[in-house]
Amino acid sequence: MDFPISVPEHFRIIAHRGASAYAPENTALAFHLAQEIGCGEVELDVQLCADGIPVLCHDRSLEKYGYGNRLIEEMTSQEFLELDMGKWFSPHLFSDTPGLTLVQLFAAFSSSFVYHI
C-alpha cells in the first residue's frame, strides 16, 4: 500500500550528490534522475585536477571507486573523465559511467537547479 508524503511548502528538497541512492553519485545520470523526480536543488562535491579543471567527486582519493589511492589533484581532467565512476555502485547496471566536470554539469543542467557546492 502506498502512503503519499505531503511536504510542507517551506521545505526544500535537496538531492545529495544528485539522486545518489539510485545512481552513482556526482554523475550526469544522478543529476538527471534528481531532475526527473522533481528536486529543485542539488548538493555536489568538487575537486580540482592537476590542470585546474574542477571535476565532481566527493573524495580527493579514488579508492572508493576502485582506483587505489590515486589522487584527483595528480591527474588531468581528461584522465579523470576516462575513469568509470559507476562500477563501484553497480558493475552490472552502471559500468562505463563517466565522471563529470563542473562545466559539463552547468552546460547540461544550467538553471535547472539551485546548486550547493
N, CA, C and O of each residue as an XYZ file, in Angstrom:
468
protein
N       0.846     -1.178      0.000
C       0.000      0.000      0.000
C       0.893      1.244      0.000
O       1.859      1.316      0.760
N       0.574      2.209     -0.841
C       1.331      3.447     -0.922
C       0.772      4.473      0.055
O      -0.440      4.616      0.213
N       1.682      5.177      0.701
C       1.304      6.273      1.578
C       1.939      7.534      1.019
O       3.154      7.703      1.132
N       1.157      8.425      0.420
C       1.739      9.642     -0.140
C       2.351     10.503      0.961
O       1.851     10.576      2.084
N       3.427     11.135      0.601
C       4.108     12.023      1.541
C       3.732     13.453      1.194
O       3.872     13.879      0.047
N       3.263     14.178      2.172
C       2.935     15.576      1.988
C       4.095     16.405      2.529
O       4.447     16.311      3.705
N       4.684     17.219      1.653
C       5.827     18.038      2.041
C       5.365     19.482      2.163
O       4.843     20.049      1.202
N       5.552     20.084      3.337
C       5.166     21.488      3.502
C       5.888     22.385      2.495
O       7.020     22.103      2.102
N       5.234     23.448      2.090
C       5.784     24.356      1.085
C       7.150     24.911      1.447
O       7.981     25.112      0.561
N       7.402     25.161      2.710
C       8.663     25.786      3.093
C       9.823     24.792      3.146
O      10.963     25.196      3.378
N       9.558     23.516      2.938
C      10.631     22.524      2.890
C      11.331     22.608      1.535
O      10.702     22.876      0.512
N      12.630     22.378      1.548
C      13.405     22.349      0.311
C      13.931     20.931      0.126
O      14.543     20.375      1.039
N      13.704     20.352     -1.019
C      14.186     19.015     -1.328
C      15.519     19.167     -2.061
O      15.575     19.708     -3.165
N      16.585     18.684     -1.432
C      17.931     18.802     -1.993
C      18.461     17.403     -2.276
O      18.550     16.574     -1.370
N      18.809     17.144     -3.516
C      19.359     15.840     -3.899
C      20.851     15.820     -3.560
O      21.626     16.617     -4.090
N      21.239     14.915     -2.686
C      22.617     14.800     -2.215
C      23.475     14.093     -3.253
O      23.329     12.891     -3.473
N      24.375     14.845     -3.892
C      25.224     14.332     -4.977
C      24.376     13.819     -6.138
O      24.712     12.822     -6.778
N      23.289     14.508     -6.394
C      22.304     14.030     -7.361
C      21.411     13.023     -6.662
O      21.351     12.993     -5.433
N      20.730     12.213     -7.420
C      19.881     11.164     -6.828
C      20.777      9.964     -6.524
O      20.673      8.912     -7.154
N      21.653     10.151     -5.546
C      22.733      9.190     -5.283
C      22.279      7.877     -4.658
O      23.084      6.956     -4.519
N      21.027      7.771     -4.284
C      20.513      6.478     -3.816
C      20.170      5.579     -4.998
O      20.038      4.365     -4.846
N      20.027      6.179     -6.173
C      19.564      5.448     -7.348
C      20.581      5.356     -8.475
O      20.433      4.524     -9.371
N      21.608      6.192     -8.445
C      22.624      6.221     -9.499
C      23.948      6.651     -8.872
O      23.953      7.245     -7.794
N      25.061      6.363     -9.527
C      26.361      6.748     -8.969
C      26.435      8.252     -8.700
O      26.118      9.073     -9.561
N      26.862      8.587     -7.485
C      26.900      9.984     -7.045
C      27.740     10.865     -7.963
O      28.721     10.424     -8.560
N      27.321     12.121     -8.055
C      28.044     13.146     -8.801
C      28.243     12.807    -10.274
O      29.221     13.248    -10.879
N      27.329     12.030    -10.862
C      27.391     11.740    -12.298
C      26.203     12.401    -12.991
O      25.223     12.780    -12.350
N      26.309     12.531    -14.302
C      25.209     13.132    -15.064
C      23.915     12.361    -14.850
O      22.839     12.953    -14.766
N      24.022     11.049    -14.761
C      22.825     10.235    -14.543
C      22.169     10.559    -13.203
O      20.944     10.649    -13.120
N      22.968     10.735    -12.157
C      22.422     11.058    -10.833
C      21.705     12.406    -10.847
O      20.664     12.563    -10.209
N      22.256     13.377    -11.572
C      21.611     14.688    -11.637
C      20.374     14.649    -12.533
O      19.384     15.327    -12.257
N      20.428     13.865    -13.594
C      19.248     13.703    -14.449
C      18.099     13.077    -13.650
O      16.958     13.529    -13.742
N      18.403     12.044    -12.870
C      17.361     11.417    -12.052
C      16.817     12.385    -11.006
O      15.617     12.387    -10.730
N      17.685     13.205    -10.423
C      17.228     14.211     -9.453
C      16.232     15.159    -10.113
O      15.218     15.527     -9.518
N      16.532     15.542    -11.333
C      15.627     16.417    -12.083
C      14.304     15.704    -12.363
O      13.233     16.294    -12.220
N      14.383     14.443    -12.759
C      13.183     13.668    -13.084
C      12.248     13.499    -11.885
O      11.028     13.488    -12.048
N      12.815     13.366    -10.684
C      11.961     13.167     -9.512
C      11.535     14.487     -8.870
O      10.865     14.497     -7.837
N      11.930     15.598     -9.492
C      11.427     16.891     -9.061
C      12.252     17.646     -8.043
O      11.746     18.568     -7.404
N      13.505     17.277     -7.879
C      14.367     18.029     -6.952
C      14.750     19.355     -7.595
O      15.174     19.399     -8.750
N      14.598     20.409     -6.851
C      14.949     21.727     -7.360
C      16.333     22.181     -6.951
O      16.838     23.187     -7.450
N      16.949     21.436     -6.038
C      18.275     21.797     -5.549
C      19.140     20.549     -5.484
O      18.652     19.451     -5.217
N      20.447     20.735     -5.735
C      21.388     19.620     -5.647
C      22.620     20.044     -4.861
O      23.075     21.185     -4.942
N      23.140     19.097     -4.106
C      24.422     19.266     -3.414
C      25.424     18.464     -4.206
O      25.126     17.355     -4.648
N      26.618     19.016     -4.393
C      27.651     18.309     -5.134
C      29.019     18.611     -4.552
O      29.202     19.563     -3.793
N      29.975     17.772     -4.929
C      31.336     17.885     -4.411
C      32.285     18.168     -5.564
O      32.178     17.561     -6.630
N      33.209     19.087     -5.347
C      34.133     19.495     -6.404
C      35.571     19.306     -5.938
O      35.933     19.665     -4.817
N      36.378     18.736     -6.824
C      37.820     18.596     -6.620
C      38.506     19.223     -7.831
O      37.943     19.250     -8.925
N      39.727     19.727     -7.630
C      40.480     20.303     -8.745
C      41.494     19.299     -9.267
O      42.238     18.692     -8.497
N      41.515     19.130    -10.589
C      42.511     18.270    -11.228
C      43.832     19.038    -11.358
O      43.893     20.242    -11.109
N      44.876     18.321    -11.749
C      46.201     18.925    -11.903
C      46.195     20.068    -12.915
O      46.993     20.998    -12.797
N      45.313     20.011    -13.900
C      45.235     21.070    -14.908
C      44.298     22.211    -14.502
O      44.004     23.096    -15.306
N      43.830     22.183    -13.245
C      42.994     23.260    -12.725
C      41.518     23.147    -13.062
O      40.741     24.034    -12.707
N      41.114     22.089    -13.733
C      39.712     21.901    -14.108
C      38.952     21.296    -12.929
O      39.372     20.268    -12.397
N      37.838     21.914    -12.509
C      37.034     21.338    -11.422
C      36.194     20.162    -11.928
O      35.500     20.260    -12.940
N      36.277     19.047    -11.190
C      35.502     17.849    -11.515
C      34.662     17.471    -10.307
O      34.947     17.888     -9.185
N      33.621     16.675    -10.545
C      32.718     16.291     -9.467
C      33.149     14.961     -8.865
O      33.145     13.927     -9.533
N      33.515     15.007     -7.604
C      33.891     13.810     -6.860
C      33.923     14.185     -5.380
O      34.369     15.274     -5.020
N      33.457     13.294     -4.542
C      33.404     13.583     -3.116
C      34.780     13.614     -2.468
O      35.081     14.520     -1.691
N      35.610     12.638     -2.781
C      36.904     12.500     -2.107
C      38.058     12.901     -3.015
O      37.944     12.865     -4.240
N      39.165     13.281     -2.398
C      40.395     13.541     -3.151
C      40.940     12.253     -3.745
O      41.466     12.239     -4.858
N      40.810     11.179     -2.992
C      41.305      9.867     -3.414
C      40.215      9.120     -4.174
O      39.026      9.296     -3.911
N      40.636      8.289     -5.115
C      39.690      7.495     -5.903
C      39.562      6.072     -5.383
O      39.062      5.194     -6.086
N      40.009      5.843     -4.161
C      39.981      4.499     -3.577
C      38.565      3.922     -3.535
O      38.361      2.758     -3.882
N      37.605      4.711     -3.121
C      36.210      4.266     -3.029
C      35.689      3.728     -4.366
O      34.831      2.847     -4.405
N      36.226      4.274     -5.448
C      35.749      3.930     -6.784
C      36.533      2.779     -7.416
O      36.286      2.406     -8.563
N      37.478      2.221     -6.659
C      38.237      1.072     -7.147
C      39.534      1.412     -7.853
O      40.064      0.590     -8.600
N      40.054      2.613     -7.629
C      41.281      3.043     -8.294
C      42.434      3.255     -7.318
O      43.311      4.080     -7.575
N      42.447      2.539     -6.227
C      43.533      2.658     -5.255
C      43.590      4.051     -4.660
O      42.567      4.720     -4.512
N      44.774      4.473     -4.327
C      44.951      5.785     -3.689
C      45.266      6.894     -4.687
O      45.869      7.900     -4.313
N      44.874      6.732     -5.933
C      45.095      7.802     -6.913
C      44.381      9.065     -6.438
O      43.240      9.019     -5.979
N      45.071     10.174     -6.559
C      44.506     11.457     -6.143
C      44.071     12.259     -7.365
O      44.786     12.326     -8.365
N      42.918     12.852     -7.273
C      42.393     13.654     -8.379
C      43.322     14.818     -8.689
O      43.508     15.170     -9.855
N      43.898     15.410     -7.674
C      44.771     16.571     -7.882
C      46.049     16.224     -8.646
O      46.762     17.118     -9.102
N      46.341     14.926     -8.787
C      47.543     14.487     -9.502
C      47.233     13.988    -10.915
O      48.127     13.494    -11.602
N      45.990     14.109    -11.351
C      45.632     13.657    -12.702
C      45.002     14.801    -13.476
O      44.489     15.754    -12.889
N      45.045     14.703    -14.789
C      44.395     15.726    -15.611
C      42.889     15.466    -15.641
O      42.424     14.382    -15.291
N      42.159     16.459    -16.056
C      40.709     16.280    -16.165
C      40.381     15.225    -17.221
O      39.410     14.483    -17.070
N      41.176     15.151    -18.284
C      40.937     14.130    -19.311
C      41.110     12.729    -18.725
O      40.321     11.832    -19.021
N      42.133     12.538    -17.898
C      42.331     11.241    -17.242
C      41.146     10.917    -16.337
O      40.675      9.780    -16.304
N      40.669     11.918    -15.606
C      39.517     11.712    -14.730
C      38.283     11.309    -15.539
O      37.561     10.390    -15.154
N      38.044     11.988    -16.645
C      36.855     11.713    -17.454
C      36.889     10.333    -18.107
O      35.850      9.815    -18.516
N      38.062      9.742    -18.204
C      38.190      8.400    -18.776
C      37.916      7.301    -17.754
O      37.821      6.129    -18.121
N      37.788      7.662    -16.473
C      37.521      6.674    -15.428
C      36.059      6.242    -15.449
O      35.180      7.000    -15.859
N      35.818      5.026    -15.007
C      34.455      4.515    -14.846
C      34.017      4.846    -13.426
O      34.502      4.246    -12.467
N      33.107      5.797    -13.291
C      32.662      6.237    -11.969
C      31.384      5.538    -11.518
O      30.781      5.928    -10.518
N      30.969      4.504    -12.252
C      29.745      3.805    -11.896
C      29.918      2.374    -11.444
O      29.028      1.818    -10.799
N      31.060      1.757    -11.774
C      31.203      0.328    -11.480
C      31.182      0.024     -9.990
O      30.746     -1.060     -9.602
N      31.632      0.934     -9.148
C      31.623      0.704     -7.699
C      30.191      0.637     -7.178
O      29.904     -0.078     -6.217
N      29.299      1.383     -7.815
C      27.901      1.472     -7.379
C      27.139      0.208     -7.772
O      26.416     -0.373     -6.962
N      27.310     -0.201     -9.010
C      26.709     -1.436     -9.517
C      27.385     -1.779    -10.840
O      27.083     -1.170    -11.867
N      28.299     -2.752    -10.823
C      29.029     -3.070    -12.051
C      28.132     -3.562    -13.182
O      28.491     -3.434    -14.352
N      26.988     -4.114    -12.853
C      26.099     -4.626    -13.894
C      25.221     -3.529    -14.496
O      24.893     -3.576    -15.681
N      24.850     -2.563    -13.699
C      23.944     -1.519    -14.182
C      24.647     -0.245    -14.630
O      24.185      0.430    -15.549
N      25.766      0.086    -13.980
C      26.343      1.412    -14.203
C      27.796      1.412    -14.641
O      28.469      2.436    -14.522
N      28.306      0.282    -15.150
C      29.680      0.316    -15.643
C      29.725      1.236    -16.863
O      28.733      1.395    -17.574
N      30.868      1.824    -17.086
C      31.086      2.790    -18.169
C      30.366      4.114    -17.946
O      30.048      4.816    -18.906
N      30.106      4.460    -16.691
C      29.531      5.766    -16.369
C      30.680      6.752    -16.190
O      31.474      6.598    -15.261
N      30.791      7.755    -17.047
C      31.916      8.684    -16.942
C      31.756      9.669    -15.796
O      30.657      9.905    -15.292
N      32.893     10.237    -15.400
C      32.882     11.330    -14.442
C      32.363     12.589    -15.131
O      31.973     12.562    -16.299
N      32.367     13.675    -14.395
C      31.745     14.901    -14.885
C      32.556     16.101    -14.416
O      32.995     16.147    -13.267
N      32.754     17.073    -15.304
C      33.365     18.331    -14.879
C      32.252     19.277    -14.433
O      31.083     19.081    -14.765
N      32.628     20.291    -13.686
C      31.650     21.282    -13.245
C      31.051     22.009    -14.452
O      29.855     22.296    -14.478
N      31.881     22.302    -15.440
C      31.398     22.973    -16.653
C      30.387     22.091    -17.383
O      29.371     22.591    -17.866
N      30.652     20.790    -17.469
C      29.703     19.875    -18.110
C      28.365     19.854    -17.366
O      27.302     19.847    -17.986
N      28.430     19.846    -16.040
C      27.195     19.857    -15.247
C      26.377     21.104    -15.548
O      25.181     21.021    -15.824
N      27.033     22.265    -15.492
C      26.315     23.510    -15.743
C      25.800     23.584    -17.183
O      24.716     24.116    -17.423
N      26.563     23.059    -18.136
C      26.118     23.065    -19.536
C      24.885     22.184    -19.721
O      23.980     22.522    -20.483
N      24.856     21.063    -19.025
C      23.746     20.118    -19.176
C      22.489     20.557    -18.435
O      21.373     20.343    -18.910
N      22.675     21.172    -17.268
C      21.510     21.459    -16.419
C      21.296     22.944    -16.157
O      20.262     23.324    -15.607
N      22.232     23.779    -16.531
C      22.203     25.229    -16.356
C      21.350     25.680    -15.176
O      21.736     25.468    -14.026
N      20.222     26.284    -15.431
C      19.419     26.840    -14.334
C      18.343     25.873    -13.843
O      17.371     26.301    -13.220
N      18.504     24.577    -14.113
C      17.520     23.584    -13.654
C      17.507     23.437    -12.142
O      16.498     23.046    -11.555
N      18.631     23.751    -11.516
C      18.780     23.542    -10.077
C      19.319     24.786     -9.386
O      19.896     25.670    -10.017
N      19.117     24.831     -8.076
C      19.917     25.665     -7.189
C      21.047     24.739     -6.762
O      20.796     23.613     -6.335
N      22.290     25.202     -6.874
C      23.456     24.355     -6.609
C      24.058     24.648     -5.242
O      24.236     25.807     -4.868
N      24.369     23.600     -4.504
C      25.073     23.693     -3.226
C      26.414     23.000     -3.407
O      26.486     21.778     -3.538
N      27.473     23.801     -3.412
C      28.810     23.258     -3.673
C      29.639     23.317     -2.404
O      30.801     22.908     -2.406
